[in-house]
Amino acid sequence: MALIPYTVSMQFAPKNGSVMVSTPSEWRTRTRTNVPAHGKPTVMNLLAYISVFEESTKPGGANAHLGETKVTMAFIKDQRSGRVLTSVMR
């Protein structure tokens, strides 16, 4: 099994006041068949990823079951070295 090079993790707060932490997900730098890439692990790309996630929590979105959510912290980690490559706190 190949190691996932980069992962993204988020902490977010649904409107109900609880705090949730996501399971680390793969941060894809290259497009694979039918799977789009997120680009290089930069702050701007991380902010775009957060925006898409937050939009998906609105009614009718793929993550609507979480309730409308605001991401409070997110980071991209290099799985090989363990270093955090970029992070955002809001």
Sequence and secondary structure as in RCSB ss.txt:
>XXXX:A:sequence
MALIPYTVSMQFAPKNGSVMVSTPSEWRTRTRTNVPAHGKPTVMNLLAYISVFEESTKPGGANAHLGETKVTMAF
IKDQRSGRVLTSVMR
>XXXX:A:secstr
    SEEEEEEEEETTS  EE   EE  SS BTTB    SS HHHHHHHHHHHHHHTSTTSTTGGG SEEEEEEE
EEETTT  EEEEEE 
